[in-house]
Amino acid sequence: MTIGEVSEKYEITTDTLRYYERIGLIPPVPRKNNGIRDYDETACGWVSFIKCMRGAGVQIEALIEYVALMQANTGLERRKNILIEQRAKLQKQEEHLRATIERLDYKIEHYEELTRKS
């Protein structure tokens, strides 16, 4: 797949894809003889993984370390710990969002009561 096709499929700009590759979030993408990127299934898998992780708010620094360890096929325990740390951060965010939603629900109910009375 071309970078444009990958961009469209994963709804990521071509600039972002190039940036992710440059900083090591996506391992080097295979290229055709003319130098044009040719995303294969493996490269697309990385794009999908990184998009998912970034969408969940996982930090770029953590992902760079994770990808580097994956590429070197080392650091199993560290890779696992990176994922555990990121999960813990997401769980805290989830708790905060739940509390915020509960607060909003309370306020909405309050306004509904007021509008019923008027």
N, CA, C and O atoms as a GROMACS GRO file, in nm:
protein
  472
    1MET      N    1   0.084  -0.118   0.000
    1MET     CA    2   0.000   0.000   0.000
    1MET      C    3   0.089   0.125   0.000
    1MET      O    4   0.197   0.126   0.060
    2THR      N    5   0.043   0.226  -0.066
    2THR     CA    6   0.115   0.352  -0.066
    2THR      C    7   0.087   0.427   0.065
    2THR      O    8  -0.006   0.393   0.138
    3ILE      N    9   0.168   0.528   0.092
    3ILE     CA   10   0.147   0.607   0.213
    3ILE      C   11   0.011   0.676   0.209
    3ILE      O   12  -0.054   0.692   0.313
    4GLY      N   13  -0.033   0.716   0.091
    4GLY     CA   14  -0.164   0.778   0.077
    4GLY      C   15  -0.277   0.682   0.110
    4GLY      O   16  -0.374   0.720   0.176
    5GLU      N   17  -0.264   0.559   0.065
    5GLU     CA   18  -0.366   0.457   0.095
    5GLU      C   19  -0.370   0.425   0.244
    5GLU      O   20  -0.477   0.409   0.302
    6VAL      N   21  -0.252   0.416   0.305
    6VAL     CA   22  -0.245   0.390   0.449
    6VAL      C   23  -0.303   0.508   0.526
    6VAL      O   24  -0.376   0.490   0.624
    7SER      N   25  -0.271   0.628   0.481
    7SER     CA   26  -0.323   0.749   0.543
    7SER      C   27  -0.476   0.748   0.544
    7SER      O   28  -0.540   0.777   0.645
    8GLU      N   29  -0.532   0.714   0.431
    8GLU     CA   30  -0.678   0.710   0.419
    8GLU      C   31  -0.738   0.598   0.503
    8GLU      O   32  -0.836   0.618   0.573
    9LYS      N   33  -0.678   0.480   0.496
    9LYS     CA   34  -0.731   0.364   0.567
    9LYS      C   35  -0.733   0.386   0.718
    9LYS      O   36  -0.830   0.351   0.785
   10TYR      N   37  -0.626   0.444   0.772
   10TYR     CA   38  -0.614   0.460   0.918
   10TYR      C   39  -0.646   0.602   0.966
   10TYR      O   40  -0.635   0.633   1.084
   11GLU      N   41  -0.687   0.687   0.870
   11GLU     CA   42  -0.723   0.826   0.904
   11GLU      C   43  -0.612   0.896   0.981
   11GLU      O   44  -0.634   0.957   1.086
   12ILE      N   45  -0.491   0.887   0.924
   12ILE     CA   46  -0.372   0.952   0.978
   12ILE      C   47  -0.309   1.027   0.861
   12ILE      O   48  -0.302   0.974   0.750
   13THR      N   49  -0.264   1.148   0.884
   13THR     CA   50  -0.204   1.222   0.773
   13THR      C   51  -0.073   1.156   0.730
   13THR      O   52  -0.008   1.085   0.806
   14THR      N   53  -0.036   1.181   0.605
   14THR     CA   54   0.090   1.127   0.556
   14THR      C   55   0.207   1.186   0.634
   14THR      O   56   0.307   1.118   0.658
   15ASP      N   57   0.195   1.313   0.673
   15ASP     CA   58   0.301   1.376   0.754
   15ASP      C   59   0.318   1.304   0.887
   15ASP      O   60   0.430   1.283   0.933
   16THR      N   61   0.206   1.266   0.948
   16THR     CA   62   0.213   1.193   1.076
   16THR      C   63   0.278   1.057   1.056
   16THR      O   64   0.359   1.014   1.139
   17LEU      N   65   0.243   0.989   0.949
   17LEU     CA   66   0.304   0.858   0.921
   17LEU      C   67   0.455   0.873   0.903
   17LEU      O   68   0.532   0.793   0.957
   18ARG      N   69   0.498   0.972   0.828
   18ARG     CA   70   0.641   0.994   0.809
   18ARG      C   71   0.709   1.028   0.942
   18ARG      O   72   0.818   0.979   0.971
   19TYR      N   73   0.644   1.111   1.022
   19TYR     CA   74   0.697   1.148   1.154
   19TYR      C   75   0.711   1.025   1.243
   19TYR      O   76   0.815   1.004   1.305
   20TYR      N   77   0.607   0.943   1.249
   20TYR     CA   78   0.612   0.822   1.331
   20TYR      C   79   0.726   0.731   1.289
   20TYR      O   80   0.793   0.672   1.373
   21GLU      N   81   0.748   0.721   1.159
   21GLU     CA   82   0.859   0.638   1.110
   21GLU      C   83   0.993   0.702   1.148
   21GLU      O   84   1.085   0.632   1.191
   22ARG      N   85   1.003   0.833   1.131
   22ARG     CA   86   1.128   0.903   1.159
   22ARG      C   87   1.170   0.890   1.306
   22ARG      O   88   1.288   0.876   1.335
   23ILE      N   89   1.073   0.896   1.398
   23ILE     CA   90   1.107   0.889   1.541
   23ILE      C   91   1.109   0.746   1.594
   23ILE      O   92   1.137   0.724   1.712
   24GLY      N   93   1.079   0.649   1.508
   24GLY     CA   94   1.089   0.510   1.548
   24GLY      C   95   0.962   0.449   1.604
   24GLY      O   96   0.966   0.337   1.656
   25LEU      N   97   0.849   0.518   1.594
   25LEU     CA   98   0.724   0.458   1.639
   25LEU      C   99   0.678   0.348   1.545
   25LEU      O  100   0.617   0.249   1.586
   26ILE      N  101   0.708   0.367   1.418
   26ILE     CA  102   0.681   0.265   1.317
   26ILE      C  103   0.817   0.222   1.263
   26ILE      O  104   0.895   0.306   1.217
   27PRO      N  105   0.846   0.093   1.270
   27PRO     CA  106   0.974   0.047   1.214
   27PRO      C  107   0.985   0.089   1.067
   27PRO      O  108   0.884   0.114   1.002
   28PRO      N  109   1.107   0.097   1.016
   28PRO     CA  110   1.125   0.140   0.876
   28PRO      C  111   1.033   0.061   0.782
   28PRO      O  112   1.027  -0.062   0.784
   29VAL      N  113   0.963   0.137   0.700
   29VAL     CA  114   0.867   0.079   0.606
   29VAL      C  115   0.943   0.035   0.481
   29VAL      O  116   1.027   0.109   0.431
   30PRO      N  117   0.913  -0.085   0.431
   30PRO     CA  118   0.978  -0.129   0.306
   30PRO      C  119   0.953  -0.027   0.195
   30PRO      O  120   0.850   0.041   0.193
   31ARG      N  121   1.046  -0.019   0.103
   31ARG     CA  122   1.034   0.076  -0.009
   31ARG      C  123   1.048   0.002  -0.141
   31ARG      O  124   1.116  -0.101  -0.151
   32LYS      N  125   0.983   0.056  -0.241
   32LYS     CA  126   0.996   0.005  -0.377
   32LYS      C  127   1.131   0.050  -0.432
   32LYS      O  128   1.201   0.130  -0.370
   33ASN      N  129   1.166  -0.001  -0.546
   33ASN     CA  130   1.294   0.036  -0.610
   33ASN      C  131   1.307   0.186  -0.632
   33ASN      O  132   1.418   0.240  -0.631
   34ASN      N  133   1.195   0.252  -0.653
   34ASN     CA  134   1.198   0.397  -0.678
   34ASN      C  135   1.197   0.479  -0.548
   34ASN      O  136   1.192   0.602  -0.553
   35GLY      N  137   1.202   0.411  -0.432
   35GLY     CA  138   1.210   0.479  -0.303
   35GLY      C  139   1.077   0.508  -0.237
   35GLY      O  140   1.073   0.558  -0.125
   36ILE      N  141   0.968   0.479  -0.304
   36ILE     CA  142   0.835   0.505  -0.248
   36ILE      C  143   0.802   0.398  -0.144
   36ILE      O  144   0.823   0.279  -0.166
   37ARG      N  145   0.750   0.445  -0.030
   37ARG     CA  146   0.711   0.351   0.076
   37ARG      C  147   0.607   0.253   0.024
   37ARG      O  148   0.516   0.289  -0.051
   38ASP      N  149   0.624   0.127   0.066
   38ASP     CA  150   0.533   0.020   0.025
   38ASP      C  151   0.491  -0.054   0.152
   38ASP      O  152   0.552  -0.154   0.191
   39TYR      N  153   0.386  -0.004   0.216
   39TYR     CA  154   0.339  -0.060   0.342
   39TYR      C  155   0.287  -0.201   0.321
   39TYR      O  156   0.194  -0.224   0.245
   40ASP      N  157   0.350  -0.295   0.391
   40ASP     CA  158   0.304  -0.433   0.386
   40ASP      C  159   0.217  -0.460   0.509
   40ASP      O  160   0.188  -0.368   0.586
   41GLU      N  161   0.176  -0.584   0.526
   41GLU     CA  162   0.089  -0.621   0.638
   41GLU      C  163   0.154  -0.589   0.774
   41GLU      O  164   0.087  -0.543   0.865
   42THR      N  165   0.284  -0.614   0.785
   42THR     CA  166   0.356  -0.588   0.910
   42THR      C  167   0.357  -0.439   0.941
   42THR      O  168   0.327  -0.398   1.054
   43ALA      N  169   0.391  -0.358   0.842
   43ALA     CA  170   0.394  -0.213   0.862
   43ALA      C  171   0.255  -0.160   0.898
   43ALA      O  172   0.242  -0.074   0.985
   44CYS      N  173   0.153  -0.211   0.830
   44CYS     CA  174   0.016  -0.169   0.861
   44CYS      C  175  -0.024  -0.212   1.002
   44CYS      O  176  -0.098  -0.140   1.070
   45GLY      N  177   0.023  -0.326   1.045
   45GLY     CA  178  -0.003  -0.371   1.182
   45GLY      C  179   0.054  -0.274   1.284
   45GLY      O  180  -0.009  -0.244   1.385
   46TRP      N  181   0.175  -0.224   1.256
   46TRP     CA  182   0.236  -0.125   1.345
   46TRP      C  183   0.156   0.005   1.344
   46TRP      O  184   0.135   0.066   1.449
   47VAL      N  185   0.113   0.048   1.228
   47VAL     CA  186   0.034   0.171   1.218
   47VAL      C  187  -0.093   0.156   1.301
   47VAL      O  188  -0.130   0.246   1.377
   48SER      N  189  -0.160   0.043   1.287
   48SER     CA  190  -0.283   0.017   1.362
   48SER      C  191  -0.257   0.018   1.512
   48SER      O  192  -0.333   0.077   1.588
   49PHE      N  193  -0.151  -0.048   1.554
   49PHE     CA  194  -0.115  -0.055   1.696
   49PHE      C  195  -0.085   0.084   1.752
   49PHE      O  196  -0.136   0.122   1.857
   50ILE      N  197  -0.003   0.160   1.680
   50ILE     CA  198   0.035   0.294   1.727
   50ILE      C  199  -0.086   0.385   1.730
   50ILE      O  200  -0.102   0.463   1.824
   51LYS      N  201  -0.172   0.377   1.630
   51LYS     CA  202  -0.292   0.460   1.629
   51LYS      C  203  -0.380   0.428   1.749
   51LYS      O  204  -0.432   0.519   1.813
   52CYS      N  205  -0.396   0.302   1.778
   52CYS     CA  206  -0.477   0.260   1.893
   52CYS      C  207  -0.418   0.314   2.023
   52CYS      O  208  -0.488   0.370   2.106
   53MET      N  209  -0.288   0.296   2.039
   53MET     CA  210  -0.222   0.340   2.162
   53MET      C  211  -0.225   0.493   2.176
   53MET      O  212  -0.251   0.544   2.285
   54ARG      N  213  -0.199   0.564   2.068
   54ARG     CA  214  -0.202   0.711   2.073
   54ARG      C  215  -0.344   0.759   2.099
   54ARG      O  216  -0.365   0.856   2.173
   55GLY      N  217  -0.441   0.692   2.038
   55GLY     CA  218  -0.581   0.728   2.061
   55GLY      C  219  -0.623   0.711   2.205
   55GLY      O  220  -0.713   0.780   2.254
   56ALA      N  221  -0.557   0.618   2.272
   56ALA     CA  222  -0.585   0.595   2.414
   56ALA      C  223  -0.503   0.687   2.504
   56ALA      O  224  -0.516   0.683   2.626
   57GLY      N  225  -0.418   0.769   2.443
   57GLY     CA  226  -0.340   0.863   2.521
   57GLY      C  227  -0.205   0.813   2.567
   57GLY      O  228  -0.140   0.877   2.651
   58VAL      N  229  -0.161   0.700   2.515
   58VAL     CA  230  -0.031   0.647   2.553
   58VAL      C  231   0.077   0.742   2.502
   58VAL      O  232   0.073   0.787   2.388
   59GLN      N  233   0.172   0.772   2.588
   59GLN     CA  234   0.277   0.869   2.557
   59GLN      C  235   0.370   0.819   2.447
   59GLN      O  236   0.402   0.700   2.440
   60ILE      N  237   0.413   0.912   2.363
   60ILE     CA  238   0.504   0.879   2.253
   60ILE      C  239   0.634   0.819   2.306
   60ILE      O  240   0.685   0.723   2.250
   61GLU      N  241   0.687   0.875   2.415
   61GLU     CA  242   0.813   0.825   2.471
   61GLU      C  243   0.803   0.678   2.510
   61GLU      O  244   0.895   0.600   2.484
   62ALA      N  245   0.691   0.641   2.571
   62ALA     CA  246   0.671   0.501   2.610
   62ALA      C  247   0.662   0.412   2.487
   62ALA      O  248   0.716   0.301   2.486
   63LEU      N  249   0.595   0.460   2.384
   63LEU     CA  250   0.582   0.381   2.262
   63LEU      C  251   0.714   0.367   2.189
   63LEU      O  252   0.744   0.261   2.134
   64ILE      N  253   0.794   0.473   2.188
   64ILE     CA  254   0.926   0.464   2.124
   64ILE      C  255   1.009   0.357   2.192
   64ILE      O  256   1.073   0.275   2.126
   65GLU      N  257   1.010   0.358   2.325
   65GLU     CA  258   1.086   0.257   2.399
   65GLU      C  259   1.032   0.117   2.370
   65GLU      O  260   1.109   0.024   2.347
   66TYR      N  261   0.901   0.104   2.372
   66TYR     CA  262   0.838  -0.026   2.347
   66TYR      C  263   0.875  -0.079   2.209
   66TYR      O  264   0.915  -0.195   2.195
   67VAL      N  265   0.862   0.005   2.106
   67VAL     CA  266   0.893  -0.037   1.969
   67VAL      C  267   1.041  -0.074   1.956
   67VAL      O  268   1.075  -0.173   1.890
   68ALA      N  269   1.128   0.005   2.017
   68ALA     CA  270   1.272  -0.024   2.010
   68ALA      C  271   1.302  -0.161   2.072
   68ALA      O  272   1.380  -0.238   2.017
   69LEU      N  273   1.240  -0.190   2.184
   69LEU     CA  274   1.260  -0.320   2.248
   69LEU      C  275   1.203  -0.433   2.163
   69LEU      O  276   1.263  -0.541   2.155
   70MET      N  277   1.088  -0.408   2.099
   70MET     CA  278   1.029  -0.510   2.011
   70MET      C  279   1.121  -0.538   1.893
   70MET      O  280   1.144  -0.654   1.858
   71GLN      N  281   1.173  -0.432   1.832
   71GLN     CA  282   1.260  -0.450   1.716
   71GLN      C  283   1.388  -0.523   1.753
   71GLN      O  284   1.439  -0.603   1.674
   72ALA      N  285   1.440  -0.496   1.872
   72ALA     CA  286   1.562  -0.563   1.917
   72ALA      C  287   1.533  -0.702   1.972
   72ALA      O  288   1.625  -0.778   2.004
   73ASN      N  289   1.404  -0.734   1.982
   73ASN     CA  290   1.362  -0.863   2.038
   73ASN      C  291   1.424  -0.887   2.176
   73ASN      O  292   1.472  -0.995   2.207
   74THR      N  293   1.420  -0.781   2.258
   74THR     CA  294   1.473  -0.789   2.394
   74THR      C  295   1.374  -0.725   2.490
   74THR      O  296   1.272  -0.669   2.450
   75GLY      N  297   1.406  -0.735   2.618
   75GLY     CA  298   1.332  -0.663   2.720
   75GLY      C  299   1.188  -0.706   2.738
   75GLY      O  300   1.099  -0.622   2.751
   76LEU      N  301   1.165  -0.836   2.740
   76LEU     CA  302   1.027  -0.885   2.757
   76LEU      C  303   0.963  -0.826   2.882
   76LEU      O  304   0.850  -0.778   2.878
   77GLU      N  305   1.036  -0.830   2.993
   77GLU     CA  306   0.981  -0.780   3.119
   77GLU      C  307   0.956  -0.629   3.111
   77GLU      O  308   0.853  -0.581   3.158
   78ARG      N  309   1.047  -0.556   3.052
   78ARG     CA  310   1.031  -0.411   3.038
   78ARG      C  311   0.912  -0.379   2.948
   78ARG      O  312   0.835  -0.287   2.978
   79ARG      N  313   0.897  -0.452   2.838
   79ARG     CA  314   0.784  -0.430   2.748
   79ARG      C  315   0.653  -0.451   2.822
   79ARG      O  316   0.560  -0.371   2.811
   80LYS      N  317   0.648  -0.559   2.897
   80LYS     CA  318   0.527  -0.587   2.976
   80LYS      C  319   0.502  -0.474   3.074
   80LYS      O  320   0.388  -0.431   3.091
   81ASN      N  321   0.607  -0.426   3.140
   81ASN     CA  322   0.592  -0.318   3.238
   81ASN      C  323   0.547  -0.187   3.174
   81ASN      O  324   0.469  -0.113   3.233
   82ILE      N  325   0.595  -0.160   3.055
   82ILE     CA  326   0.549  -0.040   2.983
   82ILE      C  327   0.398  -0.047   2.964
   82ILE      O  328   0.327   0.050   2.990
   83LEU      N  329   0.351  -0.162   2.919
   83LEU     CA  330   0.207  -0.178   2.896
   83LEU      C  331   0.129  -0.170   3.027
   83LEU      O  332   0.021  -0.112   3.031
   84ILE      N  333   0.182  -0.228   3.134
   84ILE     CA  334   0.117  -0.221   3.264
   84ILE      C  335   0.109  -0.076   3.313
   84ILE      O  336   0.005  -0.033   3.363
   85GLU      N  337   0.218  -0.003   3.299
   85GLU     CA  338   0.221   0.138   3.341
   85GLU      C  339   0.120   0.220   3.262
   85GLU      O  340   0.047   0.301   3.320
   86GLN      N  341   0.114   0.198   3.132
   86GLN     CA  342   0.020   0.273   3.049
   86GLN      C  343  -0.125   0.236   3.083
   86GLN      O  344  -0.212   0.323   3.084
   87ARG      N  345  -0.149   0.109   3.109
   87ARG     CA  346  -0.283   0.066   3.148
   87ARG      C  347  -0.325   0.134   3.278
   87ARG      O  348  -0.439   0.179   3.291
   88ALA      N  349  -0.233   0.142   3.374
   88ALA     CA  350  -0.263   0.206   3.503
   88ALA      C  351  -0.300   0.354   3.482
   88ALA      O  352  -0.392   0.405   3.545
   89LYS      N  353  -0.227   0.421   3.393
   89LYS     CA  354  -0.259   0.561   3.364
   89LYS      C  355  -0.397   0.573   3.302
   89LYS      O  356  -0.474   0.663   3.337
   90LEU      N  357  -0.428   0.483   3.210
   90LEU     CA  358  -0.560   0.486   3.146
   90LEU      C  359  -0.671   0.457   3.246
   90LEU      O  360  -0.779   0.516   3.239
   91GLN      N  361  -0.645   0.366   3.340
   91GLN     CA  362  -0.745   0.335   3.441
   91GLN      C  363  -0.773   0.457   3.530
   91GLN      O  364  -0.887   0.481   3.568
   92LYS      N  365  -0.668   0.533   3.562
   92LYS     CA  366  -0.688   0.656   3.640
   92LYS      C  367  -0.773   0.756   3.560
   92LYS      O  368  -0.863   0.819   3.614
   93GLN      N  369  -0.742   0.768   3.432
   93GLN     CA  370  -0.820   0.858   3.347
   93GLN      C  371  -0.966   0.813   3.341
   93GLN      O  372  -1.058   0.895   3.344
   94GLU      N  373  -0.985   0.682   3.333
   94GLU     CA  374  -1.120   0.628   3.328
   94GLU      C  375  -1.196   0.662   3.456
   94GLU      O  376  -1.313   0.701   3.451
   95GLU      N  377  -1.131   0.647   3.570
   95GLU     CA  378  -1.194   0.682   3.698
   95GLU      C  379  -1.232   0.829   3.700
   95GLU      O  380  -1.341   0.866   3.745
   96HIS      N  381  -1.142   0.914   3.651
   96HIS     CA  382  -1.169   1.057   3.648
   96HIS      C  383  -1.288   1.086   3.556
   96HIS      O  384  -1.375   1.165   3.591
   97LEU      N  385  -1.292   1.022   3.440
   97LEU     CA  386  -1.403   1.043   3.347
   97LEU      C  387  -1.535   0.996   3.408
   97LEU      O  388  -1.638   1.062   3.392
   98ARG      N  389  -1.533   0.883   3.476
   98ARG     CA  390  -1.656   0.833   3.540
   98ARG      C  391  -1.706   0.932   3.644
   98ARG      O  392  -1.826   0.960   3.651
   99ALA      N  393  -1.615   0.985   3.725
   99ALA     CA  394  -1.654   1.083   3.827
   99ALA      C  395  -1.711   1.208   3.762
   99ALA      O  396  -1.808   1.265   3.810
  100THR      N  397  -1.650   1.251   3.653
  100THR     CA  398  -1.699   1.369   3.582
  100THR      C  399  -1.838   1.343   3.523
  100THR      O  400  -1.925   1.430   3.531
  101ILE      N  401  -1.857   1.227   3.465
  101ILE     CA  402  -1.989   1.192   3.408
  101ILE      C  403  -2.094   1.188   3.519
  101ILE      O  404  -2.205   1.238   3.500
  102GLU      N  405  -2.061   1.131   3.633
  102GLU     CA  406  -2.154   1.127   3.745
  102GLU      C  407  -2.191   1.269   3.789
  102GLU      O  408  -2.307   1.297   3.818
  103ARG      N  409  -2.092   1.356   3.794
  103ARG     CA  410  -2.118   1.496   3.832
  103ARG      C  411  -2.210   1.563   3.731
  103ARG      O  412  -2.303   1.633   3.768
  104LEU      N  413  -2.182   1.540   3.604
  104LEU     CA  414  -2.268   1.597   3.500
  104LEU      C  415  -2.409   1.541   3.508
  104LEU      O  416  -2.506   1.616   3.494
  105ASP      N  417  -2.422   1.411   3.530
  105ASP     CA  418  -2.554   1.350   3.545
  105ASP      C  419  -2.631   1.416   3.659
  105ASP      O  420  -2.750   1.444   3.647
  106TYR      N  421  -2.563   1.440   3.770
  106TYR     CA  422  -2.624   1.504   3.886
  106TYR      C  423  -2.674   1.644   3.849
  106TYR      O  424  -2.787   1.682   3.881
  107LYS      N  425  -2.589   1.720   3.781
  107LYS     CA  426  -2.625   1.856   3.743
  107LYS      C  427  -2.741   1.856   3.642
  107LYS      O  428  -2.832   1.939   3.651
  108ILE      N  429  -2.737   1.765   3.547
  108ILE     CA  430  -2.844   1.755   3.448
  108ILE      C  431  -2.976   1.724   3.517
  108ILE      O  432  -3.079   1.786   3.488
  109GLU      N  433  -2.974   1.629   3.608
  109GLU     CA  434  -3.095   1.593   3.683
  109GLU      C  435  -3.148   1.713   3.762
  109GLU      O  436  -3.268   1.736   3.769
  110HIS      N  437  -3.058   1.789   3.819
  110HIS     CA  438  -3.096   1.910   3.892
  110HIS      C  439  -3.170   2.006   3.800
  110HIS      O  440  -3.274   2.060   3.836
  111TYR      N  441  -3.116   2.028   3.681
  111TYR     CA  442  -3.180   2.118   3.587
  111TYR      C  443  -3.311   2.063   3.535
  111TYR      O  444  -3.405   2.139   3.510
  112GLU      N  445  -3.319   1.933   3.519
  112GLU     CA  446  -3.446   1.872   3.477
  112GLU      C  447  -3.553   1.893   3.584
  112GLU      O  448  -3.668   1.921   3.551
  113GLU      N  449  -3.516   1.880   3.710
  113GLU     CA  450  -3.610   1.904   3.821
  113GLU      C  451  -3.658   2.049   3.820
  113GLU      O  452  -3.776   2.077   3.837
  114LEU      N  453  -3.563   2.140   3.799
  114LEU     CA  454  -3.599   2.282   3.795
  114LEU      C  455  -3.695   2.315   3.680
  114LEU      O  456  -3.789   2.392   3.696
  115THR      N  457  -3.669   2.255   3.563
  115THR     CA  458  -3.755   2.283   3.448
  115THR      C  459  -3.891   2.218   3.463
  115THR      O  460  -3.989   2.268   3.408
  116ARG      N  461  -3.901   2.107   3.535
  116ARG     CA  462  -4.031   2.043   3.560
  116ARG      C  463  -4.115   2.129   3.652
  116ARG      O  464  -4.237   2.134   3.638
  117LYS      N  465  -4.050   2.195   3.746
  117LYS     CA  466  -4.122   2.278   3.844
  117LYS      C  467  -4.171   2.409   3.783
  117LYS      O  468  -4.266   2.469   3.833
  118SER      N  469  -4.106   2.453   3.677
  118SER     CA  470  -4.145   2.584   3.621
  118SER      C  471  -4.248   2.576   3.513
  118SER      O  472  -4.289   2.678   3.459
   0.00000   0.00000   0.00000
